[in-house]
Amino acid sequence: MRLDFAKLEVTFVLALGMFAGPLAAQEPPAEAPAESWLQPYPIPADPELEEQIVEIQQALSAINRELVRRNEAVEKTADAAEKTRLYGELDLLRKEHRSLEGLLNDLVDEAKASERTEIDEALARARWLERQQEQWYQKEEQLRDRQ
């Protein structure tokens, strides 16, 4: 009886695989997002620039959290003076957010300019190999000339 259950289990798993396989294959391929704001940030050649981008992203995230907190506080507060103070803080946070976004955009532009692609690295490697080969040939010629 145990053997029959094992065959049934294997049959069930195979049947599931047959139905699940074509379904997964029918999914459309992932496309690159059309909106520029959905594009991933480029990885710059300079690690310090990458650290600055990460720091600004973290600061923007913190400002966004504070904006949400202040907006919730404005909705909960009935006191006009308190609302005025909160609106002032919201305005300052928005200004700071805009300035950091501008700085982030500048850093991203700089990162795009300094980004080393795989093609650039392959070309640099090929040039290095050519120089190594030329040096090797020169050394070989010098050895032949000495003999």
C-alpha positions in Angstrom: 0.0 0.0 0.0 2.9 2.3 0.7 4.2 1.8 -2.8 0.9 2.9 -4.4 0.9 6.1 -2.3 4.4 6.9 -3.5 3.4 6.3 -7.2 0.4 8.5 -6.6 2.5 11.2 -5.1 5.0 11.1 -7.9 2.2 11.3 -10.5 0.7 14.2 -8.7 4.0 16.1 -8.6 4.6 15.4 -12.3 1.1 16.6 -13.2 1.6 19.7 -11.1 4.9 20.4 -12.9 3.3 19.9 -16.3 0.6 22.5 -15.5 2.9 24.9 -13.7 5.7 24.8 -16.3 3.7 26.2 -19.2 2.1 28.9 -17.0 5.5 30.2 -15.9 6.7 30.2 -19.5 3.7 32.3 -20.7 4.6 35.3 -18.5 5.8 38.2 -20.6 9.4 39.1 -20.3 10.2 41.9 -17.9 10.7 45.2 -19.7 12.9 48.1 -18.6 10.7 50.8 -16.9 9.9 53.7 -19.2 9.9 56.3 -16.5 13.3 57.7 -15.8 12.6 57.9 -12.0 12.2 54.1 -12.0 15.7 53.5 -13.4 18.3 52.2 -10.9 21.0 54.5 -9.9 24.3 54.0 -11.8 27.3 52.7 -9.9 30.0 55.2 -10.2 33.7 54.3 -10.6 34.4 56.4 -7.4 33.3 54.6 -4.2 33.2 57.9 -2.3 30.6 59.2 -4.8 28.6 56.0 -4.3 28.7 56.5 -0.5 27.5 60.1 -0.9 24.5 58.9 -3.0 23.6 56.4 -0.3 23.8 59.0 2.4 21.6 61.4 0.5 19.1 58.6 -0.1 19.0 57.8 3.6 18.5 61.5 4.4 15.7 61.8 1.9 14.1 58.7 3.5 14.3 60.3 6.9 12.8 63.5 5.7 10.0 61.6 4.0 9.2 59.9 7.4 9.2 63.3 9.1 6.9 64.7 6.5 4.5 61.9 7.1 4.6 62.4 10.9 4.1 66.1 10.5 1.1 65.6 8.2 -0.5 63.2 10.6 0.1 65.6 13.5 -1.6 68.4 11.4 -4.6 66.2 10.8 -4.9 65.3 14.5 -4.3 68.8 15.9 -7.2 71.2 16.4 -5.1 74.1 17.8 -4.6 76.8 15.1 -1.2 77.9 16.6 0.1 74.3 16.6 -1.1 73.8 13.0 0.7 77.0 12.0 3.9 75.8 13.6 3.6 72.3 12.0 2.9 73.9 8.5 6.1 75.9 9.0 8.0 72.8 9.8 6.5 71.0 6.8 7.5 73.9 4.6 11.1 73.7 5.9 11.2 70.0 5.4 9.9 70.3 1.8 12.6 72.9 1.0 15.3 70.6 2.5 13.8 67.7 0.5 13.9 69.6 -2.8 17.5 70.7 -2.2 18.6 67.2 -1.4 16.9 65.9 -4.4 18.7 68.4 -6.6 22.0 67.4 -5.0 21.1 63.7 -5.6 20.3 64.4 -9.2 23.7 66.2 -9.6 25.5 63.2 -8.0 23.6 60.7 -10.2 24.6 62.7 -13.3 28.2 62.7 -12.1 27.9 58.9 -11.5 26.6 58.3 -15.0 29.5 60.2 -16.4 32.0 58.3 -14.4 30.3 54.9 -14.6 32.6 52.2 -15.9 30.7 49.8 -18.0 31.6 46.2 -18.7 32.6 47.2 -22.2 35.0 49.9 -20.9 36.6 47.4 -18.5 36.9 44.8 -21.3 38.5 47.4 -23.6 40.9 48.5 -20.8 41.8 44.8 -20.2 42.5 44.3 -23.9 44.7 47.3 -24.1 46.6 46.2 -21.0 47.1 42.7 -22.6 48.3 44.3 -25.8 50.9 46.4 -23.9 52.0 43.3 -22.0 52.4 41.4 -25.2 54.4 44.2 -26.8 56.7 44.4 -23.7 57.2 40.6 -23.9 58.1 40.9 -27.6 60.6 43.7 -26.9 62.2 41.7 -24.1 62.4 38.7 -26.4 64.0 40.7 -29.2 66.6 42.2 -26.7 67.5 38.6 -25.6 68.0 37.6 -29.2 70.1 40.6 -30.0 72.4 39.8 -27.0 73.0 36.3 -28.2 
